[in-house]
């Protein structure tokens, strides 16, 4: 078949640069429409540009390539528009946090507590909040990770019948439980025993929120382990518990660790249960089992709520927010690194 025949069968095609040209034209036209209509919000301009881009892509593609190819292009364009609509707010959030957070974020800020510094005065730091967050999240992880992993092992390896279905149902319910409910549950126990706010109470509430995430992620990782590995081990006479310990868990340890890391990142930003149970403390308290503590999310909330319009308090809140984002980002990077390190090796 000659080149001319192939070209005829393929039909007319838009050049590769056409999406960029349509996007540029849509942005320019959206700006013109926004200025003419008196629209001050750039968000409105962006939405108009997205609509014009979709309409323009379909119209031009349908005229040049036909309606069938135009539908394919509009589907691809919808994916790109949805991606940009999701990414732009995230990039904007990070940019604003970095821009406002770096004003007071330095070594002094990271190594000092608020102490006797009033919320409306300059100075102070987040050292006490960092200690509180690390201890509370660490204790919650020590509680939730073993319980969650063992529960997932039971559901995948042993779970049969009504008990397994009941556990699965309650795990699904706990996955969507509001954080304030977990805090109220622990608070009711504290009131019954007439206990004062302390850091470990916040850890218990965070562990309740973390457990279902660990169970679900670990369960999915265990299901990915090929049954042939289990059968080969059992065929050699290895007990089931030892097969799980020596074959199943080492095979899925990368995914399990990643799930635990991501669940830690999920609870690191919780404010409501910490506000109810830990109460906040401007001084350094390294004992989570006695006395009120602080945490990064609680510190951010208190600085904003008690600022009374003070620029110093706002700056500290943004700097603490940047620190919390960096902490969560580091956890996510560590999780990805562990997943890649422990991933099954392919090839010879």
C-alpha positions in Angstrom: 0.0 0.0 0.0 1.4 3.3 -1.0 2.0 6.3 1.2 -0.7 8.3 -0.5 -3.2 5.6 0.0 -2.4 5.4 3.8 -2.7 9.1 4.1 -6.0 9.0 2.3 -7.3 6.3 4.7 -6.1 8.1 7.7 -7.8 11.4 6.7 -7.0 14.9 7.8 -5.3 15.4 11.1 -4.8 18.4 13.3 -1.1 19.3 13.9 0.5 18.4 17.2 0.6 22.0 18.4 -3.1 22.5 17.9 -4.1 21.8 21.6 -1.6 24.5 22.7 -3.0 26.9 20.2 -6.6 26.3 21.2 -5.6 26.6 24.9 -3.8 29.9 24.3 -6.8 31.2 22.3 -9.2 30.1 25.0 -7.2 31.9 27.7 -7.0 35.1 25.7 -10.7 35.0 24.8 -11.6 34.3 28.5 -9.6 37.2 29.7 -11.3 39.5 27.1 -14.7 38.2 28.2 -13.9 38.6 31.9 -12.7 42.2 31.4 -15.7 43.1 29.3 -18.1 41.6 31.8 -16.3 43.1 34.8 -15.3 39.8 36.3 -12.5 40.4 38.8 -12.0 36.8 39.9 -9.3 34.8 38.1 -11.2 31.6 39.0 -14.1 32.8 36.8 -11.6 33.5 34.0 -10.2 30.0 34.4 -13.6 28.4 34.2 -14.5 30.4 31.1 -11.2 29.4 29.5 -11.8 25.7 30.3 -15.3 25.8 28.7 -14.0 27.6 25.7 -11.2 25.1 25.4 -13.5 22.2 25.4 -16.0 23.8 22.9 -13.2 24.9 20.7 -11.5 21.5 20.7 -14.6 19.7 19.7 -15.7 22.2 17.1 -12.3 22.4 15.3 -11.7 18.6 15.6 -15.2 17.8 14.3 -14.7 20.1 11.3 -11.2 18.8 10.4 -11.0 15.2 11.6 -14.7 14.2 11.9 -17.0 13.7 14.9 -15.6 10.4 15.9 -12.1 11.8 16.4 -13.5 14.9 17.9 -15.2 12.8 20.7 -11.8 11.2 21.4 -10.2 14.6 21.6 -12.9 16.0 23.9 -12.5 13.0 26.3 -8.7 13.7 26.5 -9.4 17.4 27.0 -11.8 16.6 29.8 -9.1 14.6 31.6 -6.6 17.4 31.2 -9.1 20.1 32.4 -10.0 17.9 35.4 -6.4 17.4 36.2 -5.7 21.2 36.1 -8.7 22.0 38.2 -7.4 19.6 40.8 -3.8 20.7 40.7 -4.2 24.5 40.6 -5.8 24.8 44.1 -3.1 22.5 45.6 -0.3 24.5 44.0 -1.9 27.7 45.1 -2.3 26.4 48.7 1.4 25.3 48.8 2.5 28.6 47.3 0.6 30.8 49.7 1.7 28.7 52.7 5.4 28.9 51.7 5.1 32.6 50.9 3.6 33.5 54.3 5.2 30.8 56.3 8.9 31.6 55.6 8.5 35.0 57.4 9.2 33.6 60.8 10.3 30.0 60.1 13.9 29.8 61.3 16.0 27.8 63.8 14.8 30.0 66.7 11.1 29.3 65.8 11.7 25.6 65.7 13.7 25.3 68.9 11.6 27.5 71.3 8.1 27.3 72.8 5.6 30.0 73.3 6.3 30.0 77.1 5.1 33.4 78.5 4.8 35.0 75.1 1.2 36.2 74.5 -0.5 35.1 71.3 -0.6 38.8 70.1 3.1 39.4 70.8 6.0 38.6 68.4 8.5 35.8 69.2 7.9 32.3 70.5 8.1 29.1 68.5 6.7 25.6 68.0 9.1 23.4 69.8 6.5 22.3 72.3 4.0 21.6 69.5 6.5 19.5 67.6 7.2 17.4 70.6 3.5 17.0 71.3 2.8 15.9 67.7 5.6 13.5 67.6 4.7 11.8 70.9 1.0 11.7 70.2 1.3 10.4 66.7 4.0 8.0 67.7 2.0 6.5 70.5 -1.1 6.3 68.2 1.0 4.4 65.6 2.3 2.0 68.3 -1.3 1.2 69.2 -3.0 1.2 65.8 -0.3 -0.4 63.5 0.0 -3.8 65.3 -3.8 -4.0 65.8 -4.5 -3.0 62.2 -2.0 -5.4 60.7 -3.1 -8.4 62.8 -6.8 -7.7 62.0 -6.0 -7.6 58.3 -4.1 -10.9 58.6 -7.1 -12.5 60.3 -9.5 -11.2 57.6 -7.3 -12.4 54.7 -5.8 -15.6 56.0 -8.3 -16.9 58.6 -11.5 -14.9 58.3 -14.6 -16.9 57.4 -18.2 -16.7 58.4 -20.2 -14.1 60.4 -17.3 -12.8 62.5 -15.3 -11.8 59.5 -18.3 -10.1 57.9 -19.0 -8.2 61.1 -15.3 -7.0 61.4 -15.3 -5.9 57.8 -18.5 -4.0 58.3 -17.3 -2.2 61.3 -14.0 -1.4 59.7 -15.9 0.2 56.8 -18.0 2.2 59.2 -14.9 3.4 61.2 -13.2 4.5 57.9 -15.7 7.3 57.6 -16.1 8.2 61.2 -15.6 11.9 61.9 -12.6 12.7 64.0 -14.7 14.7 66.5 -16.7 11.5 67.3 -13.5 9.6 68.2 -12.5 12.5 70.4 -15.9 12.5 72.2 -15.7 8.8 72.8 -12.3 9.1 74.6 -13.6 12.3 76.4 -16.6 10.4 77.8 -14.2 7.8 79.3 -12.1 10.5 80.7 -15.1 12.2 82.4 -16.2 8.9 83.9 -12.8 8.4 85.5 -12.4 12.1 86.3 -9.2 12.5 84.3 -7.6 15.7 83.3 -6.4 16.4 79.7 -3.2 14.7 78.7 -1.3 13.7 75.5 -2.0 10.0 75.6 -5.7 10.6 75.5 -5.2 12.3 72.1 -3.1 9.3 71.0 -6.0 7.0 71.8 -8.4 9.1 69.6 -5.9 9.2 66.8 -5.4 5.5 67.0 -9.1 5.0 66.5 -8.9 7.0 63.3 -5.8 5.3 62.1 -6.8 1.7 62.7 -9.3 1.3 59.8 -6.9 2.8 57.3 -4.1 0.4 58.4 -6.6 -2.5 58.2 -7.8 -1.6 54.7 -4.3 -0.9 53.2 -2.8 -4.0 54.8 -5.7 -6.2 53.7 -5.2 -5.1 50.1 -1.5 -5.7 50.2 -2.0 -9.2 51.6 -4.5 -10.1 48.9 -1.8 -9.2 46.3 0.5 -12.0 47.5 0.1 -14.9 45.0 -1.7 -18.0 46.5 1.0 -20.1 44.8 3.5 -18.9 47.4 1.3 -20.0 50.2 0.5 -23.3 48.6 4.2 -24.0 48.0 5.1 -23.3 51.6 2.2 -25.4 53.0 3.1 -28.2 50.6 6.5 -28.4 52.3 4.9 -29.0 55.6 5.4 -25.5 57.0 2.7 -24.5 59.5 0.3 -21.8 58.4 1.4 -19.3 61.0 5.0 -19.7 59.9 4.0 -19.3 56.3 2.3 -16.0 57.1 5.3 -14.9 59.1 8.1 -16.0 56.7 6.4 -15.8 53.3 3.3 -13.6 53.2 4.5 -10.7 55.3 8.0 -10.4 53.8 6.4 -10.3 50.3 4.0 -7.5 51.2 6.0 -5.6 53.8 6.7 -2.7 51.4 3.0 -2.1 50.8 2.1 -2.6 54.4 4.8 -0.1 55.5 3.6 2.4 52.9 0.0 2.1 54.2 1.1 2.7 57.8 3.1 5.8 56.7 0.2 7.2 54.8 -2.2 6.6 57.7 0.3 8.4 60.0 0.2 11.3 57.6 -3.6 11.2 57.7 -3.8 11.6 61.5 -0.9 14.1 61.8 -3.2 17.0 60.8 -6.2 16.2 63.1 -7.3 19.1 65.3 -10.7 18.3 66.8 -9.7 15.3 69.0 -6.6 17.0 70.2 -8.5 20.1 71.1 -10.9 18.1 73.2 -8.4 15.8 74.9 -5.0 17.4 75.0 -6.3 21.0 75.5 -3.1 22.8 74.6 -0.1 24.0 76.5 2.3 26.9 75.7 5.1 25.3 77.7 7.2 22.2 76.9 5.7 19.0 78.3 7.6 15.9 77.3 5.4 13.5 79.3 2.4 12.5 77.3 0.9 10.7 80.3 0.5 13.7 82.5 -0.6 17.2 81.9 -1.8 19.1 78.9 0.2 19.1 75.7 0.2 20.9 72.4 0.5 19.7 68.8 1.1 21.4 65.5 -2.6 21.4 64.3 -3.8 22.6 67.7 -1.1 25.3 67.7 -2.2 26.5 64.3 -5.8 26.7 65.4 -5.1 28.5 68.6 -2.8 31.0 67.0 -5.5 31.9 64.5 -8.4 31.9 66.9 -6.6 33.9 69.6 -4.7 36.3 67.4 -7.2 39.2 67.7 -5.9 40.6 64.4 -2.2 40.3 65.4 0.1 39.9 62.4 2.6 38.0 64.6 0.1 35.3 65.5 -0.9 34.9 61.8 2.7 34.6 60.8 3.3 31.9 63.4 0.2 30.0 62.2 1.4 30.0 58.6 4.9 29.0 59.7 3.5 26.1 61.7 1.3 25.1 58.7 4.4 25.0 56.5 6.1 22.8 59.1 3.2 20.4 59.2 3.0 20.3 55.4 6.7 19.5 55.3 6.3 16.8 57.9 3.5 15.1 55.9 5.4 15.5 52.6 8.5 13.8 54.2 6.3 10.9 55.4 4.9 10.5 51.9 8.3 10.5 50.3 9.6 8.0 52.9 6.5 5.8 52.1 7.2 5.9 48.4 10.9 5.2 49.0 10.1 2.1 51.1 7.6 0.9 48.6 10.2 1.1 45.8 12.9 -0.4 48.0 10.7 -3.3 49.1 9.0 -3.9 45.7 9.3 -7.4 44.3 12.3 -7.5 41.9 11.4 -8.2 38.3 13.6 -9.8 35.6 16.4 -12.2 36.1 
